[in-house]
Structures are given as structure tokens and as C-alpha cells.
Amino acid sequence: MNIITIPKRMAENDDLIVMPRKEYEHMKTRMFPEVYLSGKKAERLDRRVEKALLDFHQGKTKKIKSLAELG
């Protein structure tokens, strides 16, 4: 059995979880699925992102604290 020492600052606020890497990778894929686009859908998304970045850099966007402020 391997013994490890965990610094107190990592474990003081219940911020530490130990689990097998295989289980972590499986859990991560279920929580955040990767989506790959191709063709027209990918091109459309690229254009929308370019427009949004341009609007942001030109100051045409506004900061909000909540999505409720949009409605």
C-alpha cells in the first residue's frame, strides 16, 4: 500500500476527493460531452463567433450580472 501526505490546506474545507482516474475520466465525459461540428453547421457557428468577438472588441456588448436582466 502506498502512503501519501495531504497538506492541511487542501483538506481543511472538505475540498479533497480521491478517486480512481478511470472513474474520474468516465464521470467527466458524462458531465461535459464533447460535440464536433462539420459542414454548414460548423461554418455557421464560426461566423457567429467571429461576429460576437468583433462586437465585443468594438464595445457593442454590455455586461450583465444575471440572465434575468436580458428579459
C-alpha positions as CSV (number, residue, x, y, z in Angstrom):
1,M,0.0,0.0,0.0
2,N,1.3,3.5,-0.9
3,I,1.2,6.2,1.7
4,I,0.7,9.9,0.8
5,T,0.7,13.0,2.8
6,I,-2.0,15.6,2.1
7,P,-1.3,19.2,3.0
8,K,-3.8,20.5,5.6
9,R,-4.7,23.5,3.4
10,M,-6.1,21.1,0.8
11,A,-8.2,19.1,3.2
12,E,-9.3,21.7,5.7
13,N,-12.6,22.7,3.9
14,D,-13.6,19.3,2.6
15,D,-12.0,20.3,-0.8
16,L,-10.3,17.0,-1.4
17,I,-11.7,14.0,-3.3
18,V,-9.7,10.8,-4.0
19,M,-11.0,8.5,-6.8
20,P,-9.5,6.3,-9.4
21,R,-8.5,8.2,-12.6
22,K,-10.6,5.8,-14.8
23,E,-13.7,6.6,-12.8
24,Y,-12.9,10.4,-13.0
25,E,-12.5,10.3,-16.7
26,H,-15.8,8.4,-17.1
27,M,-17.6,10.9,-14.9
28,K,-16.1,13.9,-16.8
29,T,-17.3,12.6,-20.2
30,R,-20.8,12.2,-18.9
31,M,-20.8,15.8,-17.4
32,F,-19.3,17.6,-20.3
33,P,-19.9,15.9,-23.6
34,E,-17.7,16.9,-26.5
35,V,-19.5,17.9,-29.6
36,Y,-17.8,18.2,-33.0
37,L,-19.5,20.1,-35.8
38,S,-18.7,19.9,-39.5
39,G,-20.0,21.3,-42.8
40,K,-22.6,24.1,-42.8
41,K,-23.2,23.9,-39.0
42,A,-19.6,24.4,-38.2
43,E,-19.3,27.3,-40.7
44,R,-22.4,29.0,-39.3
45,L,-21.1,28.7,-35.8
46,D,-17.7,30.1,-36.8
47,R,-19.4,33.1,-38.4
48,R,-21.5,33.7,-35.3
49,V,-18.4,33.5,-33.0
50,E,-16.4,35.9,-35.3
51,K,-19.3,38.4,-35.2
52,A,-19.6,38.1,-31.4
53,L,-15.9,38.7,-31.0
54,L,-16.0,41.7,-33.3
55,D,-19.0,43.2,-31.4
56,F,-17.1,42.6,-28.1
57,H,-13.9,44.3,-29.3
58,Q,-15.9,47.3,-30.7
59,G,-17.7,47.7,-27.4
60,K,-21.1,46.8,-28.8
61,T,-21.8,44.4,-25.9
62,K,-22.9,45.0,-22.4
63,K,-22.1,43.4,-19.1
64,I,-24.9,41.8,-17.2
65,K,-24.9,40.3,-13.7
66,S,-27.7,37.8,-14.5
67,L,-29.5,36.4,-17.5
68,A,-32.7,37.7,-15.9
69,E,-31.5,41.2,-16.9
70,L,-32.0,40.3,-20.6
71,G,-35.7,39.8,-20.4
